[in-house]
Amino acid sequence: MRLASLFLKNYRNIEECSIELSPRLNIFIGDNGQGKTNFLESVHLLLQGESFRYGTNSTLIQFQRTSAVLNTFIHNNDLDFKVQMQISESKKEILLNGKRTTQLEKYLPPAVLFSPESLSIIKESSDERRQLIDDVIRSIYKNGANVISDFKKALRTRNKILKDYRDEKVSRDMTLQTLESINPSYFKLATELTCLRINSLTEIKNDVEIYLKKIDQKNSVNFDFEYIISDQKITENSLENVHKILQKRAIELAAAELSSGITLVGPQKHDVIFLYNGNDSRFFCSQGQQRSIILAFKMAQIVYHQKVHGFYPILLLDDVLSELDQGKQAALILALNEIQTQTFLTTTDVDVLKKLNMDQSQIFKVRDGKIVQ
């Protein structure tokens, strides 16, 4: 499964551009600020439905334009189909062969992103680590995206109820009755998502350790993780046990939820701790070791996806090579040359091209939002 072409119109600093893509390696090269990342972001938008950069819909549309259009043709075995995204200030609309569909994800390959920001996930907030695991869930499990989406909807509903009570728009009795009616479905989804996270971490743990050892060949490396609910390490991840823990915590925090106007129990509050040789990587690892863990994690995600589904996800590398020391850069490039996935890479460094296996590659030179010779 691969992207065959990419068309962009009125998108960020790109007025209009149509390119044919390599099935293996697509390199966008140019100075900073010319629009290289915009091409990678457009692929992420088409496949994931959202950007990996902060901003509103209006920031995706070229200045003084009212809408943007992105489309790609995807080749899947003997089947080709067109995916189109139309962006206005108020919404994004995605079409498959000109029609809306509620099951778009089954036609699209997932995207795995490396960026300078992703290399800092371990030392960032717990929200970043949760997102890292949820990306794996979307990639590996057929119902993963739906569970995540359904939980977020249930969470928004529950938060609205609590906020209305805090703002004195609804009585206490009515709030408690409403919460009682929606809590079963909310905690069912919260339990499912929590267990999917723990299961996905368990599934790829061995592959993460394998790639950690490839990156750091000089030292003995052991990788593990801990999943944390309210400062409690979860050792038994059955649906029954997780549901019991969440319900107990909900009782303990019921009064605090009413006074704060926000849901305090659920996967949106959990954390993941990565253990490097038994130590909490947030506090006992150097920045280089933390980056090694994320590199190994992403590589493991790509490889495990192929094991489960029989094909690799699309790989997006946004100027990540310049962020790595020579050893880690060499390890990543070796993995790129071994893994037969369609890759989109941005760089300002022409020397990087000498290190990559350039078979089936396409180089796009970017200047001021245009592809130039």
RALINWO-V527502 format. One record per residue. N is the residue number from 0. RES is the residue in one letter. SS is DSSP state (H for helix, E for strand, C for the rest). OMEGA is omega in degrees with one decimal (NA if undefined). Layout:
BEGIN
<<N/RES/SS/OMEGA> <N/RES/SS/OMEGA>>
END
This chain:
BEGIN
<<0/M/C/-176.8> <1/R/E/174.0> <2/L/E/-178.3> <3/A/E/-178.1> <4/S/E/-179.6> <5/L/E/177.6> <6/F/E/179.5> <7/L/E/177.7> <8/K/E/179.2> <9/N/E/-177.1> <10/Y/E/-176.0> <11/R/C/-178.4> <12/N/C/-178.9> <13/I/E/-179.5> <14/E/E/175.5> <15/E/E/-178.0> <16/C/E/176.5> <17/S/E/-178.0> <18/I/E/171.3> <19/E/E/-172.2> <20/L/C/173.8> <21/S/C/177.4> <22/P/C/-173.9> <23/R/C/-172.0> <24/L/E/178.8> <25/N/E/-173.2> <26/I/E/176.7> <27/F/E/-172.5> <28/I/E/-180.0> <29/G/C/179.3> <30/D/C/176.9> <31/N/C/175.5> <32/G/C/-177.9> <33/Q/C/177.4> <34/G/C/-179.4> <35/K/H/-177.3> <36/T/H/178.5> <37/N/H/179.0> <38/F/H/177.2> <39/L/H/-179.9> <40/E/H/-179.8> <41/S/H/177.0> <42/V/H/178.3> <43/H/H/178.4> <44/L/H/-177.1> <45/L/H/-176.4> <46/L/H/-174.6> <47/Q/H/179.8> <48/G/C/-179.2> <49/E/C/-179.8> <50/S/C/172.2> <51/F/C/176.4> <52/R/C/179.9> <53/Y/C/178.0> <54/G/C/178.4> <55/T/C/177.1> <56/N/H/-176.0> <57/S/H/179.8> <58/T/H/178.9> <59/L/H/-176.0> <60/I/E/-179.4> <61/Q/C/-177.7> <62/F/C/178.9> <63/Q/C/171.9> <64/R/C/-176.5> <65/T/C/-179.0> <66/S/E/176.8> <67/A/E/178.6> <68/V/E/174.8> <69/L/E/170.9> <70/N/E/178.3> <71/T/E/169.8> <72/F/E/-178.5> <73/I/E/179.0> <74/H/E/179.8> <75/N/E/-173.6> <76/N/C/-179.4> <77/D/C/-175.4> <78/L/E/173.8> <79/D/E/175.5> <80/F/E/-174.5> <81/K/E/173.7> <82/V/E/-177.2> <83/Q/E/174.0> <84/M/E/175.6> <85/Q/E/-174.6> <86/I/E/169.7> <87/S/E/-178.8> <88/E/C/-174.7> <89/S/C/-175.7> <90/K/C/168.5> <91/K/E/178.7> <92/E/E/-179.0> <93/I/E/-178.1> <94/L/E/173.6> <95/L/E/-175.2> <96/N/C/175.7> <97/G/C/-176.5> <98/K/E/174.0> <99/R/C/175.0> <100/T/C/179.3> <101/T/C/-178.0> <102/Q/C/-176.1> <103/L/H/-173.5> <104/E/H/-178.2> <105/K/H/178.5> <106/Y/C/-169.9> <107/L/C/171.2> <108/P/C/175.3> <109/P/C/178.3> <110/A/E/174.6> <111/V/E/-173.3> <112/L/E/164.3> <113/F/E/175.1> <114/S/E/175.3> <115/P/C/179.8> <116/E/C/-177.3> <117/S/H/179.2> <118/L/H/-178.1> <119/S/H/-172.3> <120/I/H/-173.8> <121/I/H/-177.1> <122/K/H/177.6> <123/E/C/-176.6> <124/S/C/178.8> <125/S/H/178.2> <126/D/H/178.9> <127/E/H/179.3> <128/R/H/175.5> <129/R/H/179.0> <130/Q/H/178.2> <131/L/H/-179.1> <132/I/H/-179.7> <133/D/H/174.5> <134/D/H/177.2> <135/V/H/179.4> <136/I/H/178.2> <137/R/H/-175.9> <138/S/H/-170.0> <139/I/H/-171.3> <140/Y/C/-177.8> <141/K/C/-179.0> <142/N/C/-174.2> <143/G/H/-179.0> <144/A/H/-179.9> <145/N/H/178.8> <146/V/H/179.1> <147/I/H/-179.8> <148/S/H/-179.1> <149/D/H/178.3> <150/F/H/-179.7> <151/K/H/176.9> <152/K/H/179.5> <153/A/H/178.7> <154/L/H/178.0> <155/R/H/179.2> <156/T/H/-178.7> <157/R/H/178.0> <158/N/H/179.1> <159/K/H/178.8> <160/I/H/-179.3> <161/L/H/179.2> <162/K/H/179.3> <163/D/H/177.2> <164/Y/H/179.7> <165/R/H/-179.6> <166/D/C/176.5> <167/E/C/175.2> <168/K/C/-177.1> <169/V/C/-179.4> <170/S/C/179.0> <171/R/H/-178.9> <172/D/H/-179.5> <173/M/H/179.1> <174/T/H/-179.3> <175/L/H/178.2> <176/Q/H/-179.6> <177/T/H/178.2> <178/L/H/179.5> <179/E/H/-177.9> <180/S/H/-176.9> <181/I/H/-176.9> <182/N/H/179.9> <183/P/H/-179.1> <184/S/H/179.1> <185/Y/H/-176.6> <186/F/H/173.2> <187/K/H/178.6> <188/L/H/179.0> <189/A/H/178.9> <190/T/H/-179.8> <191/E/H/-178.7> <192/L/H/178.5> <193/T/H/-178.8> <194/C/H/176.0> <195/L/H/178.1> <196/R/H/-177.9> <197/I/H/179.8> <198/N/H/-178.2> <199/S/H/176.7> <200/L/H/178.9> <201/T/H/-176.8> <202/E/H/-173.8> <203/I/H/-175.5> <204/K/H/-177.6> <205/N/H/179.1> <206/D/H/176.5> <207/V/H/-179.6> <208/E/H/178.3> <209/I/H/-178.4> <210/Y/H/174.2> <211/L/H/180.0> <212/K/H/176.3> <213/K/H/-179.2> <214/I/H/-177.5> <215/D/C/-174.5> <216/Q/C/-175.9> <217/K/C/-173.3> <218/N/C/173.7> <219/S/C/-174.2> <220/V/C/173.4> <221/N/C/-179.1> <222/F/E/173.6> <223/D/E/179.7> <224/F/E/170.5> <225/E/E/175.5> <226/Y/E/-169.6> <227/I/E/172.0> <228/I/E/178.5> <229/S/C/178.5> <230/D/C/180.0> <231/Q/E/176.9> <232/K/E/-179.5> <233/I/C/-179.1> <234/T/C/-179.0> <235/E/C/-168.3> <236/N/C/173.7> <237/S/C/178.1> <238/L/H/-177.6> <239/E/H/-177.6> <240/N/H/-179.8> <241/V/H/178.9> <242/H/H/-179.7> <243/K/H/179.6> <244/I/H/-179.9> <245/L/H/-179.9> <246/Q/H/179.2> <247/K/H/180.0> <248/R/H/179.1> <249/A/H/178.3> <250/I/H/-178.6> <251/E/H/-173.7> <252/L/C/-176.8> <253/A/H/-178.6> <254/A/H/179.6> <255/A/H/177.9> <256/E/H/-179.7> <257/L/H/-177.5> <258/S/H/-178.3> <259/S/H/-179.2> <260/G/C/-178.7> <261/I/C/179.4> <262/T/C/-176.2> <263/L/C/-177.4> <264/V/C/177.3> <265/G/C/-177.1> <266/P/H/179.2> <267/Q/H/-180.0> <268/K/H/-175.5> <269/H/C/178.4> <270/D/E/176.0> <271/V/E/177.0> <272/I/E/176.1> <273/F/E/-178.4> <274/L/E/179.0> <275/Y/E/-173.4> <276/N/C/175.7> <277/G/C/-176.6> <278/N/E/177.3> <279/D/E/-173.3> <280/S/H/178.9> <281/R/H/-171.2> <282/F/H/-172.1> <283/F/H/178.4> <284/C/C/172.5> <285/S/C/176.8> <286/Q/H/178.8> <287/G/H/178.1> <288/Q/H/177.0> <289/Q/H/178.0> <290/R/H/177.8> <291/S/H/-179.9> <292/I/H/-178.5> <293/I/H/176.2> <294/L/H/-179.5> <295/A/H/-179.8> <296/F/H/-179.1> <297/K/H/177.3> <298/M/H/178.8> <299/A/H/177.9> <300/Q/H/-179.9> <301/I/H/-176.9> <302/V/H/-178.4> <303/Y/H/175.9> <304/H/H/179.3> <305/Q/H/179.2> <306/K/H/-175.4> <307/V/H/-169.8> <308/H/H/177.9> <309/G/C/174.9> <310/F/C/-177.9> <311/Y/C/171.2> <312/P/C/173.4> <313/I/E/-177.7> <314/L/E/179.4> <315/L/E/-179.8> <316/L/E/-176.4> <317/D/E/175.1> <318/D/C/-174.5> <319/V/C/-176.1> <320/L/H/-179.1> <321/S/H/-178.5> <322/E/H/-172.3> <323/L/C/172.7> <324/D/C/-172.2> <325/Q/H/-178.8> <326/G/H/-178.9> <327/K/H/176.1> <328/Q/H/178.9> <329/A/H/179.8> <330/A/H/179.6> <331/L/H/-179.7> <332/I/H/176.6> <333/L/H/178.2> <334/A/H/178.4> <335/L/H/-178.6> <336/N/H/-179.3> <337/E/H/-174.5> <338/I/C/-175.7> <339/Q/C/178.2> <340/T/C/175.2> <341/Q/C/-172.5> <342/T/E/173.6> <343/F/E/-172.3> <344/L/E/172.1> <345/T/E/178.3> <346/T/E/171.4> <347/T/C/-170.3> <348/D/C/179.2> <349/V/C/-177.8> <350/D/C/178.2> <351/V/H/-176.9> <352/L/H/-178.6> <353/K/H/-175.7> <354/K/H/-176.5> <355/L/C/171.1> <356/N/C/-170.0> <357/M/C/174.2> <358/D/C/179.8> <359/Q/C/179.6> <360/S/E/176.4> <361/Q/E/-179.6> <362/I/E/178.5> <363/F/E/177.2> <364/K/E/-172.9> <365/V/E/174.9> <366/R/E/177.9> <367/D/C/176.2> <368/G/C/-178.9> <369/K/E/172.1> <370/I/E/-175.9> <371/V/E/179.0> <372/Q/C/NA>>
END
